[in-house]
């Protein structure tokens, strides 16, 4: 626990103590598990007040040992005065908590409650604080027991949404997500302005229980309240995918993109993949290419290949060629260049196709049958360029590979027939 947290607790404890010192008679008005408290007016004499005040000043100045000794002496002299003993136990707890002796601190706090002499506001606040302290120490079973005791004895009109949030948090730490939901739903219903972290606790509980429709509903509600937080949009999209509602998954993340919320590589590639899987290759390519050009997505072989494949599926061949060229520049082997060569052959752009095939064969790294296809294809390009000798040489090399051997022979025969036809 950090120093800031301890200081907050120290201030809260001091406030409770001062409240107990200055409160007038308070009578519990609500049911307290069948028993009502009836605490009359209490007051400290001036000398005791001054001694107690000096002790708190010592605590504030971190003179913990001095404060503890003084308070212990006062407790020893307090006799059977329950109210004074409650105040002193509370003060001793403060000292122990400030010097990080948490177990003794809790014992003193609990003794102050056990004496049952503090006015209602201080008494119930201290019970609640004890539950909080157990929670902060990760002693969840004890925290829940103390909190349930507080619920039992605290006036109903004093129970706030925060108490149910604490209860939900304890159940969550214990892995009891059904009870977590009961408590956090109550807190949300009670409060006019529920906090974001409350909804996060509700969201996590539905997810842990694999209640995915409820998880989606909670995310929709969260997004309506905090629409600028990207995480919730991506989570909702992924939940819809889990529910096999692909169209909703795409619609949610596409809307987040239009709102300018997707600012990471994973976000952009996720959206692009959803477009591809939904047979919208044009948008898949557009989104991913823009991400690369904007510097959000890394300019890698795989990303450029995905762009090129999507452009190709969208029948945007010119865009596809540019993307394949960029992929080829980032590639150490000739696989992408071979793919580009096929497209250029289809477009009958023979010089560009020849260069692509040259790059593919020069880089290598092709599977055996792909190497044969590359020679066969390059021979076809040379043939169309009128380079018959080069074409014949390439088809001869292609003939070494089983899968294209017959095709290579057919092209060689076709070349001979063409040469004979053109002979004088």
N, C-alpha and C positions, 0 to 999 in steps of 0.2 A: 504494500500500500504506500502511495507516495505521500510526501509531506503536505501537499495541498489538501488531499482527502482528509488527513488527520486534523488539519486545521479547521476544515469545514465542520467536522464532527465536534471539535472542541467548542467552536462558537455555538453550535446547536445545543450542546449539553449545557453550556453556561446560560443560554437563553432559557432553557427549561428550569434550571435552578432558580434564576431570578424570578421567573413566573411563579414558581412555588412560593417564594418569599413574599410576593406582593399580592397574591390572589386573595380575594375575599371568599366567604363561604360559598361553595358550589354544591348543589345537589344533583346527582344523576337523575335525569328525567325518563330515560328509556330503559327497556328491559336489559338486564345484564346476566343472561343465563339464569334467571330466576332469583337474582340477588342484586339489590341496589346498594350503592355506596352512600354513606352519609357522613361527610367530613365537615366538621365545623371550622370556624375561623381559627387560624393559627398565626402566630407572630413570634419573632425572635427579639430578644432584648438587644439593646444597642451595642453592648459589649460583644455579644456573640456575633452580631451582624458585622461589626468592625473586624473581628478576627477572621471571619469567613471571607470577607472582602479582601483582606490582606493575602489570604491563601490563594484566592483567584488571581490576584495581581502577581504573585510568585509564579503561578502556572503560566500566565501570559508572558513572563520574562524568562521562562524555561528553568526556573529554580525548582525543579520537581521534587527533589529530596527534601528541601526545606518545607515546601507546601505539604508534602505527605506527612512529615513528622508533626507539623502543627495540627493538621486535620485529625491525625490518629490520636493525638492528645485530647483534642476536643471530643472525639468519639468515646474515648475511655471515660471522660467525665460526664458524658451525656446521660448516663444512667438509663432509665426506662422511658425517657422522653421520645416517643416514637417519631414525632414530626421532626425533631432535631436530628435524630439518628438517620432518618431518611435523607435529609439534606446533606448530612456529612458523608453518608455512603455514596451519594451522587457525586459529591465533590472528589472523594477518593477515587471513584471510577474515572473521573476526568483526568486526574493525575496519572493513573496507571495507563490509560489509553494514550495520553500524550507521550509517554515514554515507551510506548509500543508493548506494554505488558497486557495483552488483550484478554487472556483468560481471567486474571485477577480483576481487570476492569469490568468484565461481564458479571462476575460474582458480586461486585459492589453494586452494579446497576440493579441486578436481580434482588439483592437484599433491600434496596430502596423501595422497590415495588412490593416485595413481600411484607414489609412493615405496614403497607396500606394506610399511610398517614398523609400523603400529599394530596392537595386539591385535585379535582378531576382533570383539568387541562394538563397539569404536570404529570400526574399519575399515568394517564393514558398515553401521553406523548412518550414517556419513558418506556412503557411497554412496547410501543411501536419501534422505538429506537433500538431496543434490545433485539428485536427480530431483524432489523436492518443490519446490526453489527454481526449477528451470526451469519447472515447472508454474505456479508463482505468477507468473512473468514472462510467461506465456502463450506460452512457447516449447515447444510441445507435442511436436513431432517429437523435439527433443533430450531432453525429459523422458521420453518413452517409451523412447528409446534407452538412457538412463541407468538407467531402472527395469528394463528387460530385462536389462541387464548385472548389476544387483543381484540379480535373480531367478536369474541364471545362477551367480553366485558365492556367494550367501548360503546358509548351511546350511538345509536344508529344514525342520528343526524350528524355525527362527527366523522363517519366513515366516508372517505373521499375516493375518487377514482385511482389516486396514486397507491392506495393500499391494495387495490385489486391488481395493479400493475406489478407491485412487489410480489404478490401471491403468484401471479402468472410467471414471473421471472424465476421464482424458486422452483415451481413445477417444471419449467423448461430445463433448468439445470439438472433436475432429477430425471429428465427424459420422459416425463408424464405429460405428453402433448395434448391429450384430451382435456385434462384439467387445466392446462395452460390456456386452451381456447375458451373454456368456461369463464375463467377469471378475466382474461384480456377483453373478451366480448362485453363483459359487464362494465369494465373500465371505460371502454369506448362509448357504450350506451349512456353512461353517467355523465360524461364530459362533453361540454359544448364545443370544445376545440381539442379533439384527441391528437396526441403527438405522433409524429412520423414513426418513431421507434416502437410505438405500441402496435402500429400496423405491421411493422417489420416482424415483431414477435408473433403476431397472428399469422402472417404469411409463412414464416418458418415452420410454425406448428402444423399448418395444413400440408405443407410440403413433406414434412417428416412423416405424417400420417398417410402420405400418398393420396391425399384428397385433392387431386389435380383440378377438377372443376371449381372447387372452392378457392384453390390457389389462384386460378385465373380471375375469378370474381374479385378477390382481394386486390390483385394487381391492378385490375381495371379501376377500382376505387382509389387506390394509391395514386395512379397516374392522373386521375381527375383532380387530385389535390396537389400533387407535385409533378406537373407535366414536364418540367425541364430536366428531370433526372434520367439519364440514359439507361441506367441499370434496370429500371423497372420495365422499360420498353423491351429490352432484349430478353429479360426474364419471361415476360408475357408471351413473346413470340416463341420462345423455346417450350413453354408450357403448352401452347397451342399445337406445336409439333408433336409433343408427347401425347396429346389427345387426338392425334391424327387429323387435326383441323389445319391443313397446310395453307389453305387460302387465307385464313385469319392470321396465321403466323407471318405470311408474306405481307399482308396488308398492314399489320402493326409495325413491323420493322421498316417497311417502305415509308410509312408516315413519319416515323422517327427520323429517317434519312432526309425527308423533305423539310423537316423542322430544323435540320442542321445539327442533330444530336449525335450522329455517328461520327466519331473522330478517331477511331482506332482501326488498325489493319484487320483485326478479327471481326470488327463490325461490318466493314465493307465486304470482306470475302464471304461472310455469312449471308449478307443480303444478295450478293451476286450468285451464290450457290442456290439460294431459294428461288431466284428468278430462273436459273437454269433448270432446276428440278420441276418448276412449274411451266416449262416450255415457253419461256419468254427470253430467248437468247439475246435479242437485241438489247434489252435493258441490262441483262447480266453482263454483257460486254461493255456497255456504256458506263455502268457504275464502277466496274473494276478498273477500266482504263483511266477513268477520271481520277480514281484513287491513287493509281500509280503516278500519273502526271502531277497530282497535287502533293506528292511526297508522303502521303498517308500510308500507302501500300508499297512495300519494297519492290524495286525493279528487278525481279528475279526471273529465271527461266520459267518456273512453274506458273508464276502469275501471268506473264506475257502469253504463255501457252494457253492458259485458261481464257484469256481475252480473245486470242486468235480462234480457239475452238468455238467460242460463243459467236464471234462474228461469222465464222464459217457456217454455223448452224442457222444463223439468221440470213444466210446467203449474201452477206456483205463481203464479197471476196477481196476487194481492194483493201478494206480495213483489216481483213484477216491477214492478208499478206504483210502488211506493215507490222502487225503484232507478231507474226511468226518470225519476221526478220529481227525484231528486237529480242525475241526469245532465243533465236539462233546466236545472236551476239553474246548472250549470257550463257551459252551452252558450250561445254567442252567436247561434245560429240556431234555427229552429223545427223541425228535423228530429226531434229526440227527442220534442218535445211532440206532433207529429203521430203518431208511433208510439204514444205513450201514449193519444192520442185514439182510435185504432183499438181498443185493448183495452177502454177504458171504454165504447165503443159496443157491443162484444160483450157486456159485462156489463150493458148498458142503464142505466148510471149517467149519465143525460143531463146534469144540471147540471155534474158533474165533467168530462164529455166536452166540453161546450161551452167550459168554461174552458181546457181543454187545446188545443182548436182555435183559440180566440182568441189564446192565447200563441203558437201555431205561426205564425199569419198575421201577428201583430204583429211577431214577431222576423224573419220572412222567411228569406231564404237558401235557400229550397226550389227544387228543380228545377222547370221549368215545368209538367210534367205532375203533379208532387206538389202544386203550388199549386192546380191544378184539382181534384185529389182532395180537398184540404183544404176548398175551398168546397162541393164536393158533399157531403162528410161533415158539414160544419157545417149545411148545409141539412137533411139528414136528422135531425140532432139537434133543430133548431128545429121541424121538423115534429112530432116525437114530444113536444116540449114544448108543442105547440099554438100556436106562434108562426108562423102561416102566412105572414104578410107577410115576416118575416125569412127564412123558408125559401125563399120565392119569389125574394127578392133574391139569396140565396146561390147558388141554382141558375142564376139569370141570369148571375152572374159565372162560375160553373163552365162555362157554355155557351160561353165565349170560348176554351176550351182543347180542342183536337181530341180528345184521348184520352177525355175524359169528356163530350163534347158530347151524344152520343146518350143517355147515362144521365141527364144533367141534363134533357133534354127529356121523358124518360119520367117523371121525378119531378114535373116541372111539370104534365104531363098528369094524373098521379095526384093531385096537389094539387087541380086543378080538379074532378076527379071527386068528390073528397072534399068539397069545398066545395059542389058542387051537391047531393050527397046530403044534406048537413046543412042546406041552405037550406029555409026554411019553405014 
